[in-house]
Amino acid sequence: MREFIDGAAFTQMVLCASDALESDKQRINDLNVFPVPDGDTGTNMSLTLTAAANELRKKQPQTVTEAADAAASAMLRGARGNSGVILSLLFRGISKQLKGLDTADPVQFSAAMSRGVRAAYKAVMKPTEGTILTVSRLASAAAEESAAAGCDIELMLEHAIDVGREAVSNTTELNPVLKRAGVVDAGGEGYIVILDAMLASLEGRAAAKAAPAAEEGAAGASNVFAEFDEGEINFTYCTEFIVDKRSDKSPLILRQFLESIGDCVVVVDDDEIIKTHVHTNEPGRALTEALTYGDLATVKIENMRIQHTNQVNSAPPQDDAPAEPEDYVAPAEKKFGAVSVCAGDGFEKLFRELGADGIVSGGQTMNPSTEDILREVNRTPAEVVFVFPNNKNIIMAAQQCAKLTEKKVVVIPTRTVPQGITAMLNMDPALSEEELTEVFNEVITGVHTAHVTYAARDSEFAGYDIKAGQYLALLDGGLIGSFSSQDELLESLGAALEELEPEFLSVYYGSDVAESDALSFSNVLEERFPDSELTLLSGGQPVYYYIISAE
């Protein structure tokens, strides 16, 4: 019988939960409503929690505050997909509620679970019941009720899991989309897997697996020090610290001070903390100034000249050009910049030609993490960075970047790559930020997108008996049908597009489609839409044979 959770116990709970999600992710993926081979819920939740597990293994925190903070921070940056972002917010709320505690008793931990739920609901613009939100809310409420009745932590989690499992079963009834597909909510199922593994850890029924062995050539990660001469180091000390805010002073003032005594300054204001990085010859002055904002939570100071000497002596010669550090933030050289998410060489080339400063590789086959998007945002030499997620499951991850960077981030909720392309075509630097945002949001509403892919498994949905390997056609996210032949596909797809009366049709063919086949496909559409201007381009995208834009 456990009366409290300390940092070591919380760490093991998260590690076991990460292992369980990794083992169970394909079963959770298979709960997808559409049987398309995309970036699935189980995979996204697993990768998000893995980020926390990796951080906890490195830090080995002793208090529950340290453990919860480390997990939440890592998950915020590592969040992938909507399910991963919601999971990170659940843990973010837990960390805030446990702030300052060495250990957490059942009442404190259940209150933390509920605070996480409130944080997740607050972040979702239009919360949908019958999802992980419902499951986590009901499970957390059961945990609080059990804790108030005097239950120990194990029994409290048992009650939460029992109520949560029932809630998962009921998601089919609460969510019409799930009911039509005959499946339960994948995110809710993943949440129960996490709670169950946490309980198993506390009861000694599960132990975390050993950390993966470090890859050979680990020195390569630090070979960046060998790529410049010591004479290029203008400031000796790489100084990093985190301040627990106790002052209303603006972090911008801290940034200005640090820029006066060094370079490579990064100041990130994240609710209750200020995370800072600077290269300087006067680390003492930097820390003294930081103390005027609050207490120093962590401090790391490294002599880059010594690091450089050690790395040069131990590292093999490198022919590559110097790499930018992971936390590099490009100075603003213009008002507006753009970062786009896409998959495929053709799409990447097109976005570059349209003026995108950064490309994040990802989409249906792999949802990028918040940190992946943040890296490109920071490297964009602009004051305001517009981000085009181009996928509904990436929008929330992109939105998390705003609190992690000094740059102004504006996420345009593009749900498809064609919407992102149309938005970029309307980039006008002469407009104000507000005017440009309004233009982007307006033009993307006129873009309809069809996707042609294949069924990854047998399924029944919306009256269709779908067989693995059949063509699937979707228009604006809705299923047109499943087809055994391309002729059948084109007939139904054409009929659906006719209702839109498109003036422009753009057909982007994927990496698995030969150019000759793409020409034949587009010719059929061109004959059906003689009054539409049709363009055929190679998108090079995986998963989808064709992505079609209709405007």
MARFI-28117 format. One record per residue: residue in one letter; x, y, z of N, C-alpha, C, CB in turn. Coordinates in steps of 0.2 Angstrom, whole numbers, plus 5000, padded with zeros to 4 digits. Glycine has a CB too. Layout:
! MARFI-28117
aXYZXYZXYZXYZ;...
***
This chain:
! MARFI-28117
m500449945000500050005000500450065000499550005006;r500450104995500850164994500450224996501150174987;e500750275000500450335003500650394999500550345010;f501250384995501450444992501850424986501850494996;i501950474981502450464975502950514976502050464969;d503550484975504150534975504450534968504750514980;g504950574967505250584960505450514957505850624960;a505750474961505950404958505350364956506350364963;a504850364960504250324958503850354952503750324964;f503850424952503550454946503950434940503450524947;t504550434940504950424935504850354932505750434936;q504850304937504750234935504050224932504750184941;m503550264934502850264932502850284924502350304936;v503150334923503250364916503650314911503550434916;l504150284914504550244910504150184908505150224913;c503750154913503350094912502750114907503050064918;a502550174908501950194903502250204896501650254905;s502850224895503150234889503250164885503850274889;d503550114889503650054887502950014885503950004892;a502450024889501749994887501450024881501250004893;l501550094880501250124874501650104868501350204874;e502350094868502750074863502450004861503450074865;s502349964866502149894864501449884861502249844870;d501049934863500349934862500149974856499949944868;k500650014853500450074849500050044842501050104847;q500249984840499949964834499149944835500249904831;r499049914841498349904842497949964843498249864849;i498250024846497950084846497850114839498250134851;n498350114835498350134828497750104825498950124825;d497650044826497150004822496450024824497149934823;l496350074829495650094830495550154826495650114838;n495950174822495850234817495150224814496450244812;v494850284813494150274810494250264802493850344810;f494650294799494850284792495450234792495050344788;p495350174787495950124787496450154783495650064785;v496650214783497250234779497850234783497050314776;p498450224779499050214783499450284784499550174778;d499150314790499450384791499750384798498850434791;g499950444800500250454807499750444812500550524807;d499750384815499150364820499250384827499050294819;t498650384830498650404837499150364842497950394840;g499150294841499650264845500350284844499550184844;t500550294838501250314837501350384839501350314829;n500950424838501050494841501050494848500450544838;m500650464852500650464859501250434862500050424862;s501450374858502050344860502750384860502150274856;l502750414854503350464853503350514858503350484846;t502750544859502750604864502950574871502050624864;l502750524873502950494880503650474880502450444882;t503850454874504550434874505050484875504750404867;a504850544873505250604874505350624882504950674871;a504750604886504850614893505250564896504150614896;a505150504894505550444896506350454895505350384893;n506550484889507250494888507450554893507350514881;e507050604894507350654898507350634906506850714898;l506850594908506950564915507550524916506250534916;r507650484911508250434911508850474912508350394905;k508950534909509550574909509550614916509550624904;k509050634919509050684925508950644931508450724924;q508650584931508550544937508250594943509150504939;p507750624942507550674948507350634954506950714945;q507450674960507250644966506550664969507750664971;t506350724967505750744970505150744964505750824972;v504550734966504050734962503950794957503350714965;t504150854960504150914956504650904951504250974961;e505250884952505750884947505550834942506450864950;a505250774944505150724939504550754934504950664942;a504050784937503450804933503650864929502850824938;d504050904931504250964927504650934921504651014931;a505150894922505550864917505150824912506050814920;a504650784914504250754909503850804905503750704913;a503550854908503050894905503450934900502750944910;s504050964902504451004897504650964891505051034901;a504850904892505050864886504450844882505350794889;m503950834885503350814881503050874877502750784885;l503150934880502850994876503251004870502951054881;r503950994870504350994864504250934859505051004866;g504150874862504150814858503450794856504450764862;a502950834858502250824856502150814848501750874859;r501850754847501650744839500950734839502050684837;g500650764834499950754833499450784838499750684832;n498850784837498350814842498350774848497650814839;s498450704847498350664853499050674857498350584851;g499550684854500250694858500150764861500850694853;v499950814858499850874861499450874867499650934856;i498850844867498350834872498750794878497750804870;l499050744876499450704882499950754885499750644878;s500250794881500750834884500450884889501250874879;l499850914887499450964891499250924898498950994887;l499050864897498850824903499450824908498650754901;f500050814906500650804910500850884912501150774907;r500750924908500850994910500451024916500751044904;g499851004916499451024921499650984928498651004920;i499850924927500050884933500650914936500250814931;s501150944931501750974934501651034938502250984928;k501151074935500951134938500651124945500451184934;q500251074946499951064952500351034957499351014951;l500851004955501350974960501951014961501650904957;k501951074959502551124959502651134967502351194956;g503351124968503551134975503551074980503251194978;l503251014977503150964982503750914981502550924980;d503950884987504450824986504150764985504850824993;t503550754988503150694986502450714985503150644992;a502050674983501250684982500850624985501150694974;d500350644989499950594992499350584987499650614999;p498850544988498350524984497950594982497850474987;v497750634987497350694986497750744981497250724993;q498350744983498750794978498850764971499450804982;f498950704971499050674964498450674960499350604964;s497850654963497250654959497050734957496650624964;a497250774962497050844960497550864954497250894966;a498150844954498550854948498250824942499250834949;m498050764942497750734936497150784933497450664938;s496750804938496150844936496450914933495750854942;r496950944936497151004933497450994926497751034937;g497750934925497950914918497350914913498350854918;v496850884915496250884911495950954910495650844915;r495950994914495751064913496151104908495751104920;a496851094909497351124904497151094897498051104906;a497051034896496851004890496251034887496850924890;y495751034891495051064888495151134886494551054894;k495551174890495651244889495951254882496051274894;a496451204880496851214874496451194868497451174875;v495951154868495551134863495051184861495351064863;m495051214855494551264854493851234854494651294847;k493651174851493051154851493051074854492651154844;p493051074861493151004863492550954861493151004871;t492750894859492350844857492250794862492550814850;e491650774864491550724869491650654865490850724873;g491750604869491950534866492650534864491450524860;t493050574867493750574865494250564871493950634861;i494850564871495350564876495150614882496050574874;l494850674880494650724884494150694889494350784881;t493650664886493050634891493350574895492550604886;v493750534892494050484896494450504902494450434892;s494950554901495350584906494950614911495950624903;r494450654909494050694914493650644919493550734910;l493350594916493050544920493450504925492550504916;a494050484922494550444926494850494931495050424921;s494950554930495250594935494750614941495550664932;a494150624939493650634944493550574948492950654940;a493550514945493550454950494150454954493550394945;a494750474952495350474956495250524962495950494952;e494950584961494850634966494350604971494650694963;e493850574969493350544973493650494978492750514969;s494050444975494350394979494850424984494650344974;a495250474982495750494986495350534992496150544982;a494850564991494450604996494150555001493850644993;a494050494999493750435003494250405007493350384999;g494950425006495450395010495850335007495150365016;c495750325000496050264997496850284996495750254990;d497250234996497950244994497950254987498350174997;i498650264985498750284978498550224973499450304977;e498750164975498550104970497850104969498850044973;l497450104975496750094974496450154971496450084981;m496650214972496450274968496550264961496850334971;l497150234958497250224951496750174949497950214950;e496650114953496250064951495550094949496150014956;h495250134953494650164952494650204946494350204958;a495150244945495150284939495150244933495850334940;i495550194933495650144927494950114926496150094928;d494550094931493950054930493450104927493650034937;v493450164929492950214926493150234919492950284931;g493850244919494150264912493950214907494850274912;r494050144909493850094904493150094902494050024907;e492750104906491950114905491850174900491550124911;a492250224901492150284897492450274890492550344900;v492950234890493250214883492650174879493850174883;s492350134882491850094879491250134877491550034884;n491150184881490550234879490750284874490350274885;t491350294872491550344867491150324860492250344866;t491050264859490750244853490050274853490650164852;e489650274858489050304859489050384859488650284865;l489550414862489550484862489750514856490050504868;n490150484852490450514846490150484840491250504846;p489750514836489450484830489950454825489050534826;v490550484824491050464819491250394821491550514818;l491350384828491650324830491050274830491850324838;k490450294831489950244831489850214824489250274833;r489850264819489850234812490350184810489850294807;a490950204813491550154811491550094816492150194812;g491150094821491150034826491750024830491049974822;v492150084832492750074836492650124841493350094831;v493150114846493150164852493750214850493350124859;d493750264855494250314853494950294855494050384858;a495350304850496050284851496450314856496450284844;g496350384857496650424862496450404869496550494861;g495850394870495550374876495850304878494850364876;e495950254873496250194874496950204876496150144868;g497350244873498050254875498050284882498350304870;y497650324884497650354891497550304896497150404891;i497150254895497050194899497650154900496450154898;v497950144894498650104894499150134898498850094886;i499150204898499650244902499450234909499650314900;l498850244911498650234918498750164921497950254920;d498650114917498750044919499450024920498449994913;a499850054916500550044916500850074922500950064910;m500650134924500850174930500650134936500550244930;l500050104936499850064942500250004943499050044941;a500349974937500849914937501549924940500849884930;s501749984938502450004941502350014948502650074938;l501850044951501850054958501749994962501250104960;e501349944959501249874962501849824961500649854959;g502349844957502849804956502749754951503049774962;r502149754947502049704942502349724935501249704941;a502649784935503049804929503649844931502649844924;a504149834927504849864928505049894921505349824931;a505249954921505549994915506049954912505750064916;k506049954905506549924901507249964902506349914894;a507749934901508449964901508450014895509049914900;a508750074896508850124891509150094885509150184894;p508950114879509350094873510050104873509050124866;a510450064871511250074871511350134866511550014868;a511850174868512050234864512350214858512550274868;e512150244852512450224846513150244845512050264840;e513450204841514250214840514350284837514550154836;g514850304838515050374835514650424839514850374828;a514550424845514250474849514650534849514150454856;a515250534848515650594847515450634841516350574846;g515050604837514850644831514350694833514550594826;a513950684838513550734840513850804842513050704846;s514450794845514750854847515350874842515050844854;n515350844836515850864832515850944829515850824826;v515250974831515151044829515751084832514451064831;f516051064838516551104840517151094836516651074848;a517251044833517851034828517751074822518050964827;e517251104821517051134814517251204814516351124812;f517451234819517751304819518351314823517151354821;d518751364821519351374825519251404832519851414821;e519651394837519551424843519551494843520151404848;g519951524838519951594837519251624835520451614831;e518751584833518151604831517651614837517851564826;i517851594843517451594849517551664852517651534854;n517051704851517151774853516951774861516651814850;f516551734864516451724871516551654873515651754872;t516851654879517151594882516651544884517651604887;y516151574888515651534892514951524889515651554899;c514751464888514151444886513751444893514051384882;t513251484894512951494900512151484899513051564903;e511851434903511151414902510851414909511051354898;f510251444910509951444916509251444916510251494921;i508851424921508151424921507951464927507751354921;v507551514926507351554932506551544934507451634930;d506451524940505751524942505551594944505751484949;k505051614940504851694940504551714946504451704934;r504851764949504551794955504451874954504951784961;s504551894948504551964947504051974941505251994946;d503852034940503452054934503852094929502852104937;k504452094930504952124925504852084918505652124927;s504952124913504852094906505452054905504752144901;p505451994902505951954900506351984894505751884898;l506052034891506352074885506952114888505852114882;i506852134894507352174897507952134899507152204904;l507852074901508352024902508752004896508151954905;r508351994890508651984884509152044882508151974878;q508952104882509352164881509952164885508952224882;f509952154891510552154895511052094893510352134903;l510752034892511251984889511551994883510851914889;e511152034878511452044872512052104873510952074867;s511952134878512552184879513152154882512252234884;i513152094884513752064887513951994883513652044894;g513551984878513751914874513351914868513551864879;d513351854865512951834859512551774860513351834853;c512251744854511851684854511351684860512351624855;v511051744861510551744866509851714864510451824868;v509651674869508951644868508651654875508951564866;v508051684875507651694881506951674880507651774883;v506751624883506051594882505651604888506051514879;d505051634888504651644893504051594893504351724893;d504051544898503651494897503251494904503951424896;d502651534904502251534910502651554917501951474911;e502851504920503151514927503951514927502951454931;i504251504921504951504921505251544915505251434920;i505851564915506151594910506751554908506351664911;k506851524902507351484900507851524896507151414896;t508451524898508951564895509651534893509151624899;h509851554887510551534884510951594882510451484879;v511551604884511951654881512751634881511851714886;h513051654876513751654876514051714879514051634869;t514451714884514751774887515451764890514251804892;n515751814891516351814895516251824903516951864893;e515651844904515451864911514851834914515351944911;p514851764915514351724917514051744923514451654917;g514451774928514251794934513751854934514851824938;r513951904929513451954928512751934925513752014923;a512851884921512151854918511751824924512351804913;l512051794928511651754934511451814939512151704937;t511851864940511651914945511051944942512251964946;e511051964936510451994933509851954933510552014926;a509951884932509351834932509051834939509651764930;l509451844944509151834951508651894952509751844956;t508651944948508152004949507451984947508452064946;y507451924943506851894940506551844945506951874933;g506951814949506751754953507251704955506151714949;d507151654957507651604960507851564954507351554965;l508551544954508851504949508651434950509651514948;a508351404945508151334946508651284944507451314942;t509051304938509551264935510051314932509351214930;v510751294933511251334930511751284927511651374935;k511951304921512551264917512951314914512251204912;i513651304916514151354912514651304910514351404918;e514851314903515351274900515851314897515051224895;n516451294897517051334894517051304887517651334898;m516851344882516851324875517551314872516451374871;r518051354875518751344872519051274874519151404875;i518851254881519051194883518751134879518951184891;q518051144878517651094875517951084867516951114874;h518151144864518351144858519051104857518451214855;t519451114862520151084862520051004863520551114868;n519550984868519450914869519150884863519050904875;q518650914860518350884854518750874848517750924852;v519150934847519650924841520150874842520050994840;n520350864848520850804849520550744849521150814856;s519950734850519650664850519250654844519250654856;a519050704840518550694834518950684828518050744834;p518650634823518950624817518850694813518650564813;p519250694807519150754803518450754800519650754798;q518150814799517550824796517550874790517050854802;d517250854785517250894779516650934778517350844773;d516150914782515450954781515551024783514950924785;a515051064781515051134783514851144790514651184778;p515051194794514851204801514051204801515051264804;a513851164807513151154808512951214813512951084810;e512251234812512051274817511851244823511451314814;p511951274829511751234835510951224835511951274842;e510751174839510051154839509651214842509951094844;d509851254846509451314849509551374845509651324856;y509851374839510051434835509351474834510351414829;v509351544835508851584833509051634828508551614840;a508851634822509051684817508851754819508851664810;p509251804818509051874819508551894814509651924819;a508051934815507551964811507852004805507051994814;e507851984799508052024793507452044789508451974789;k506852024791506252044787505652044792506152004781;k505052074790504452074794504152004795503952124792;f504051964789503651904789504151844786503051914784;g504051794789504351724786503751674786504951704790;a503951614783503451564783503851494784503151564776;v503451454787503751384788503151334786503951374796;s503251284782502751244780502951174781502651254772;v502451134783502551064784502251024778502151034790;c502650984775502450944769502950884769502550984763;a502750834765503050774763503150764756502750714767;g503750754753503850744746504250794743503150744743;d504750774739505250824736504850874732505750784732;g504350854728504050904724503650954728503550864720;f503350934733503050984737503551034741502550954743;e504051004743504551044746504851094741505151004749;k505051074735505251124730504751174729505451084724;l504151154728503651204727503551264732502951174726;f503551234739503551284744504151334744503451244751;r504751304743505351344742505251394737505951304741;e504951374731504951424726504351484727504651394719;l503951464732503451514734503651554739502751474736;g504251544742504551584747504551564754504151644747;a504451494755504451474762505151474764504151394762;d505251494770505951494773506151434776505951554779;g505651394779505851334782505351274780505851334789;i505551214779505151164778505251104783505351124771;v504651084786504651034791504450974787504251044797;s504850914787504650854784504150814788505250814782;g503550804785503050764789502450774786503050794796;g501950744789501250744786500950684788501250744778;q500550644784500150584786500650524788499750564780;t501150524785501550464787501950474794502050444782;m502050534795502450554802502250624804503150534801;n501850634809501750694812502350724815501150694816;p502650784813503250814816503050834823503550874812;s503550834827503450854834503450934835504050834839;t503250964840503251034841504051054841503051054848;e504451014843505151034843505451044836505650994847;d505150994831505350994824505151064821505050934820;i504551084822504251144820504651204823503551144821;l504751204829505051254833505751274830505151244840;r506151214828506751224825506751264819507151154824;e506251254815506251294808505951364810505751254803;v505551374814505351434816505851484819504751434822;n506251454823506851494826507351504820507151454831;r507451464815507951474810507651524805508151414807;t507051544805506751594800506951664802505951584800;p507251694798507551764799506951814799508151784795;a506451814803505951854802505651874809505351834798;e505351934810504951944816504351904817504852024816;v503951894812503351864813503451804808502751904811;v503251744811503351684807502651644806503851634810;f502451644800501751604799501951534798501451634792;v501551494801501651414801501051384797501751384808;f501151344792500651314788500751234790500651324781;p500351214795500351144796500151094791499951124803;n499651114787499451074781499151004783500051064776;n498950994789498650934791498350944798499250884792;k497750924798497350944804497650914811496650914804;n498050864810498350824816499050864818498450754814;i499250914814499850944816499751014819500250954810;i499051044818498951114820499151124827498251124819;m498851084832499051094839499751094841498651044843;a500151044837500851044839501151104837501150984835;a500951134831501251194829501051254833500951214822;q500451254836500251304840500651314847499451294842;q500951254849501351254855501951294854501451184857;c502151304848502851344847502751414850502951344840;a502251444850502151514852502451524859501451534851;k502351474863502551494870503351474871502151454875;l503651444866504351424866504851464863504351354864;t504651514860505051554856504951634857505051534848;e505451674856505351744856505051774850506051774857;k505051734844504751754838503951754839505051714832;k503651804835502951794835502751744830502651864833;v502351694832502151634828501451644827502351574832;v501251644821500551644819500351574815500351704815;v499951534818499851474814499151474810499751414820;i499251464804498651464799498451394799498851494792;p497751384801497551314802497451284795496951314806;t497951274791497851234785497851164786498451254780;r497351134783497251064785497451014779496451044786;t497651044773497951004768498551044765497350994763;v498951004761499451044757499251094752499950994754;p498751074748498451124744498251194747497951094740;q497951184753497751244756498451284758497451234763;g498951254760499551284762499851324755500051244764;i499851284750500051314743499651374742500051264738;t499051374742498651434740498751494745497851414741;a498851474752499051534756499751564754499051504763;m500251524753500851554751500851594744501351494750;l500351574740500251614734499951684735499751574729;n499751694741499451754743499851794748498751744746;m500451774749500951804754501051874751501551764755;d500851924755500951994753501352034758500352034750;p501952044758502352074763502152154764503052074762;a501752184760501552244760500952254765501352274754;l500652204767500052204772500352204779499652144770;s499852214783500052214790499952134793499552254795;e500152124798500152054801499352034801500452044808;e498952074804498252064805497952054798497952114809;e498052094793497852094786498052034783498052154782;l498652014784498951954780498551884783499651944781;t498551884790498151834793497451824791498151844801;e497151884790496451874787496451854780496151944788;v496851874776496951844769497051774769497451884765;f497551754773497651674773497051634775498251664778;n496751654781496151624783495551624778495951644790;e495551674774494951684769495151634763494851754767;v495751634761495851604754495851524755496551624751;i496051504761496051434762495351404762496451414768;t494851444764494151414764493951394757493751464767;g494251424752494051414745494351354742494051474741;v494751324746495151264743494851194745495951264745;h494651154741494451084742494951034740493751074738;t495050984744495550944743495350874743496150944748;a495550834738495350764737496050724738495050744730;h495950664741496550624742496350554739496750614750;v496850524736496750454734497350414737496750454726;t497150364740497650324744497350244743497750344751;y497550204748497350134748497150114755497950094745;a496750064755496550044762497049994765495850004761;a497250014771497849974774497549914778498150024780;r496849904779496549854782495849844780496649854789;d495549784781494849774780494449824785494649704781;s493949854783493549894788492849904785493949964788;e492349924789491749944788491650014790491149894791;f491450064785491350124787490850164783492050164787;a490350194786489850234782489450194777490150294779;g489350124778489050084774489450054768488550124770;y490150074769490650044764490949984767491150094762;d490949924763491349864765492049874762490949804763;i492549894766493149914763493649854764493449974766;k493949834758494449784758495149814758494349734753;a495649784761496349804761496549804754496749754766;g496949854752497249864746496749894741497349794743;q496149904742495749944738495950024738494949934740;y495750054732495850124732495350154737495750154724;l495550214740495050254744495150324741495250244751;a494550354741494550424738494150464744494150434732;l494450514746494150564751494150634748494550564757;l493650674750493550744748493450784754493050754743;d493850824756493850874762493750824768493250924761;g494050774768494050724774493550674774494050764780;g493050684770492450634770492650584764491850674768;l492350524766492550464762492050464756492450394765;i492350464750491950464744491750384742492250494737;g492250344743492050274743492750234742491650264736;s492650164742493250124740493150084734493250074746;f493650074730493550054723494150004722493650114718;s493949954718494349894715494749914709493949834714;s494449964705494849984699494850064699494449964693;q495350084695495450154694494950194690496150174691;d494650154686494050184682493450194687493850134676;e493350154691492750164696492950224700492650104700;l493550224702493750284707493650344703494550274708;l493950354697493850414693493150434692494250404686;e492750384691492050404690491750434696491650344688;s491850404702491550434708491850494710491550384713;l492550504709492950564711492650614706493650544710;g492650604700492450654695491750684697492450634688;a491250644699490550664701490650704707490150594702;a491050684712491050724718491350794716491450694723;l491850794712492150864710491750904706492850854707;e491250874702490850914698490350964702490450874694;e490250934708489750974713490051044715489550934719;l490751044715491151104717491251154711491851084719;e491051134705491151174699491851214699490551224699;p492351174699493051204700493251244694493551154702;e493551304695493951344690494651314689493951414692;f494951294694495651264694495651204697496051314697;l496051154694496151094697496951074696495751034693;s497251064702497951044702497950974705498351094707;v498350934701498450864702499150854704498150814697;y499250824710499950814713500050734713500150854719;y500450704710500550634710501150614715500650604703;g501050554718501450534723502050494721501150494728;s502450474726503150444724503050374721503550434731;d502450344722502350274720501950274713501950234725;v501950334710501550344704502050364698500950394704;a502050324693502450344687502150404683502550284682;e502550444680502350504677501850484671502950544674;s501950434668501450414662500750394665501750354659;d500750364671500150344674499750404677500250294680;a500150454679499850514681499550554676500450564685;l499950554670499650594664498950564662500150584658;s498950494662498350464660497750474665498450384660;f497950484671497450494677497150564676497750494684;s497650614675497450684674497050694667498050734674;n497250664662496850664656496150654656497250624650;v496050604660495350584661494950644665495250524666;l495250674670494950734673494950794669495350744679;e495450794664495350854660494850854655496050864656;e494650784652494150774648493450794651494150704645;r493450774658492850784662492650854663492850744668;f493250894664493150964666493551014661493550974673;p493251014655493551054649493651124651493151044643;d493151154655493151224657493651244663492451244658;s493951194666494351204671495051204669494251154677;e495451244672496151254671496551194675496451324672;l496851144672497051084676497851084675496851024673;t498151074681498951074681499151004684499151134685;l499650974681499850914684500550924686499850854679;l500750904693501350914696501550854700501350984700;s502250844701502450794705502550824712503150764703;g502150794717502150804724502750764727501550804727;g502750704725503250654728503050634734503950694728;q502450644736502150624743502150544744501550654744;p502250524750502150454751501350444753502550424757;v501150384754500450364756499950384751500350404762;y499950444748499350464744499550464737499150534746;y499250424733499450414725499350484722498950364722;y498750514724498550584721498250624727498050574715;i498450694726498150744730497950794725498650774736;i497250814726496950854720496650914724496450814716;s496850974721496651034724496051064719497151094724;a495551084722494951104718494751174720494351064717;e494851224716494651294718494151324713495351334719;
***
